[in-house]
Amino acid sequence: MEKKYFAPSELIINADGSVFHLHLKPENLADKVILVGDPGRVALVASHFENIECEASNREFRAITGTFRGKRITVLSTGIGCDNIDIVVNELDALANIDFKTRTEKEALRLLTFVRIGTCGGLQPYTPVGTYIASAKSIGFDGLLNFYAGRNQASDLTFEAEFKKQVGWDLQMGNPYVACADKELLDRIASDDMVRGVTIACGGFFGPQGRELRLPLQDSKLNEKIENFSYNNMQVTNFEMESSALAGLATLMGHKAVTVCMVIANRLAKEANASYKNTIDGLIEKVLERI
């Protein structure tokens, strides 16, 4: 069978041989990848490395590859949102599995391990500020996975149907999908000291998460219905903005992925910790030890 050719318009490669947005070259990428939203958090993660191999930066994407206790790791910032995760995961997969010289898929494919370290809003009484939550399932309000073939095979359709039924989902807001973390990676990273939850990845910080400023909400009761949702002893534990795209794309591409977040605000208790940057290092250390 003739190999598929990836045209320059589909896979954009910079003049120096790096991939278009991330400015990384294939040899710069480790098999273990830590993703963070904030570019400033890249240096915090890399401060634990014994050595730094390379650095790259473009727009919100900052990357450092180095070594932690003998493990080669790339830490990369994604910025905010599932749209950026689409860029990041596709370009990282291209770095791993497309030959940049021939623009064809490699014979031997690399499996990448993605762990996203982020922050989130807790939605249950047992997820107060400071809680670590590992996303066993992620409900995507973003709609990203709906644009890819195999979307249904990469989704928990029974869970999706039950969620839409219980909350009275309006399809005008797009069709949500339910992506799952890799079980082995989830068990390894979450261990016995993180809440294993159901995370909603929203397409925005305000209206999609039920925050109302000057604009009224399409469904002012949606958050209440989400908080009351229950299926197979699972509840929605937290809001964030990237986990569904990461889990869904990784599943489709044959990689491993999980998102772990620290709760910095609890919507039920109406409390928040704006100084979380001083305390997230504990979660970073756990991920570095377990990845």
C-alpha positions in Angstrom: 0.0 0.0 0.0 1.3 3.4 -1.0 2.1 5.6 2.0 0.0 8.7 2.5 1.9 11.9 1.7 1.4 14.9 4.0 1.5 18.0 1.8 3.2 21.2 3.0 -0.3 22.8 3.4 -1.3 20.0 5.9 2.0 19.6 7.8 3.8 23.0 7.9 7.6 22.6 8.6 9.7 25.7 9.3 12.9 26.4 7.4 15.0 25.1 10.3 13.2 21.7 10.3 11.0 22.5 13.3 7.2 22.0 13.3 5.2 25.1 12.6 3.7 26.2 15.9 5.8 24.5 18.6 9.2 25.2 17.0 10.4 21.8 18.1 12.4 19.4 15.9 11.7 15.6 16.0 14.9 14.9 17.9 13.9 17.4 20.7 10.8 15.4 21.7 10.9 12.9 24.6 8.4 10.0 24.9 7.2 11.4 28.2 5.4 14.8 27.9 4.1 17.1 30.6 1.6 19.7 29.4 0.9 22.9 31.3 -1.3 25.8 30.3 0.8 28.7 31.6 4.2 29.3 29.8 5.6 30.4 33.1 4.9 27.0 34.7 7.3 25.4 32.2 10.3 26.8 34.1 8.8 25.6 37.4 8.6 22.0 36.1 12.0 22.2 34.5 13.5 23.5 37.7 13.3 19.9 39.0 15.4 18.5 36.0 19.0 17.5 36.6 19.9 18.8 33.1 18.4 20.8 30.3 18.8 19.4 26.8 17.0 22.0 24.7 14.5 24.9 24.8 12.1 26.3 22.3 9.5 29.1 22.4 6.9 30.5 20.1 3.8 32.5 21.1 2.2 30.7 24.1 4.1 27.5 23.3 7.3 27.1 25.4 9.1 23.8 25.6 12.0 22.4 27.6 13.4 18.9 27.3 15.5 17.5 30.1 16.1 14.7 32.5 14.5 13.9 35.8 15.9 10.9 37.8 17.0 9.3 34.5 13.7 9.9 32.7 13.8 12.1 29.6 10.9 14.4 29.7 9.5 17.3 27.6 7.5 19.9 29.3 5.4 22.1 27.1 2.9 25.0 27.6 -0.3 24.9 25.6 -2.0 28.1 26.5 -5.7 27.9 27.2 -8.4 25.9 25.5 -9.1 22.7 23.5 -8.3 24.5 20.2 -4.7 24.8 21.4 -4.7 21.2 22.5 -5.6 20.3 18.9 -2.5 22.1 17.7 -0.2 20.7 20.4 -1.2 17.0 20.2 -1.3 16.9 16.4 2.1 18.5 16.1 3.6 16.3 18.8 2.3 13.2 17.1 3.7 14.5 13.8 7.1 15.0 15.4 7.0 11.4 16.7 5.4 9.5 13.8 5.9 11.4 10.5 9.2 11.4 8.7 9.8 15.1 8.0 12.1 14.4 5.0 9.7 12.1 3.1 6.5 13.6 4.6 5.1 10.0 5.1 4.2 8.0 8.2 7.1 6.2 9.9 7.2 2.4 9.8 7.6 2.1 13.6 5.2 4.3 15.5 6.2 5.9 18.9 3.8 5.9 21.8 3.8 9.2 23.7 2.7 9.6 27.3 0.9 12.9 28.0 0.2 14.2 31.5 -1.5 17.5 31.7 -1.0 19.4 35.0 -3.6 22.1 35.4 -6.0 24.0 37.6 -9.7 23.7 37.9 -12.9 24.6 39.6 -14.3 22.0 42.0 -18.1 21.2 41.8 -18.6 18.9 44.8 -18.4 19.2 48.6 -15.6 16.7 48.6 -13.4 18.7 46.1 -12.5 21.8 48.2 -9.7 24.2 47.2 -6.4 22.3 47.2 -7.8 18.9 46.1 -5.9 17.0 43.4 -8.3 15.6 40.8 -7.3 13.0 38.1 -9.8 13.0 35.2 -10.9 9.5 34.6 -13.5 10.8 32.2 -13.7 14.1 30.5 -17.0 15.5 29.0 -16.1 17.8 26.1 -18.3 20.9 25.7 -15.8 22.1 23.1 -16.9 19.8 20.2 -13.4 19.3 19.0 -13.5 15.5 18.7 -16.7 15.7 16.6 -14.5 16.8 13.6 -12.5 13.6 13.6 -13.4 10.1 12.2 -13.6 7.5 14.9 -15.1 10.0 17.4 -17.7 7.4 18.6 -15.1 4.7 19.0 -13.1 7.0 21.2 -16.1 8.1 23.3 -18.2 6.6 26.1 -21.5 6.8 24.2 -23.6 5.4 27.1 -22.2 7.9 29.5 -22.7 10.7 26.9 -26.4 9.8 26.4 -27.1 9.6 30.1 -25.5 13.0 30.7 -27.5 14.7 27.9 -30.7 13.1 29.3 -30.2 14.1 32.9 -29.2 17.7 32.2 -31.6 18.2 29.4 -28.8 19.1 27.0 -29.7 21.6 24.2 -28.0 20.5 21.0 -27.8 24.2 20.0 -24.7 24.2 22.2 -23.1 21.4 20.2 -22.9 17.7 20.9 -20.8 16.9 24.0 -18.5 13.8 23.9 -17.0 11.7 26.8 -13.3 10.8 26.5 -11.5 8.5 28.9 -8.0 8.6 30.3 -5.7 5.7 29.7 -6.4 3.3 32.6 -2.8 2.3 33.2 -1.6 5.9 33.2 -4.5 7.0 35.4 -3.7 4.3 38.0 0.0 5.2 38.0 -0.4 9.0 38.2 -3.5 9.2 40.5 -2.2 6.4 42.8 -4.2 6.5 46.0 -3.9 10.2 46.9 -6.0 11.9 44.1 -9.7 12.1 43.6 -10.6 10.2 40.4 -13.3 12.3 38.8 -15.4 13.3 35.9 -14.2 16.6 34.4 -16.1 18.9 32.1 -13.9 20.7 29.6 -15.5 23.9 28.7 -15.2 26.1 25.6 -14.8 29.2 27.7 -14.2 30.6 31.2 -17.4 32.6 31.7 -20.7 31.5 30.1 -19.7 27.9 29.4 -18.8 27.5 33.1 -21.9 29.2 34.3 -20.3 32.5 35.2 -22.7 35.4 34.5 -21.4 39.0 34.2 -23.2 41.4 31.8 -24.5 38.7 29.4 -27.3 36.4 30.6 -26.8 32.6 30.2 -28.7 30.4 27.8 -29.5 28.0 30.6 -29.1 29.6 34.0 -29.8 26.2 35.8 -27.2 24.2 33.8 -24.5 24.2 36.6 -27.1 23.1 39.1 -28.1 20.2 36.8 -24.4 19.3 36.2 -23.7 19.2 40.0 -26.7 16.9 40.5 -25.7 14.5 37.7 -24.9 10.9 38.8 -24.3 7.8 36.8 -22.7 4.5 37.9 -21.6 6.1 41.2 -19.8 8.9 39.3 -20.5 12.6 39.6 -19.0 15.6 37.7 -16.2 16.8 40.0 -14.6 19.8 38.2 -14.5 22.2 35.4 -11.5 23.0 33.3 -10.8 23.7 29.6 -8.5 21.1 28.0 -8.9 17.5 29.3 -11.4 16.2 26.8 -9.4 17.1 23.7 -6.3 15.7 25.2 -7.9 12.3 26.2 -9.9 12.0 22.9 -7.0 12.8 20.5 -4.6 10.6 22.4 -7.0 7.7 22.2 -7.5 8.2 18.5 -3.7 8.4 17.8 -2.7 5.5 20.1 -1.0 7.5 22.8 -1.6 7.6 26.6 -3.0 10.6 28.3 -4.4 11.8 31.6 -5.2 15.2 33.1 -4.6 16.0 36.7 -5.6 19.3 38.2 -5.5 21.2 41.5 -8.7 22.8 42.6 -8.2 26.5 42.9 -11.9 27.5 43.3 -15.0 25.6 44.6 -18.2 26.8 42.9 -20.4 25.4 45.7 -18.5 27.0 48.5 -17.9 30.2 46.4 -14.3 30.3 47.4 -11.1 30.6 45.4 -7.3 30.7 45.9 -5.8 33.3 43.6 -2.3 32.5 45.0 -2.3 28.9 43.8 1.0 29.3 41.9 2.8 29.0 45.2 1.2 25.6 46.0 1.0 23.7 42.7 4.6 22.5 42.9 3.4 19.6 45.1 1.3 18.3 42.2 4.2 18.8 39.8 6.5 16.7 42.0 4.0 13.8 42.2 3.7 13.8 38.4 7.4 13.9 37.8 7.9 10.9 40.2 5.1 8.8 38.6 5.3 9.6 34.9 
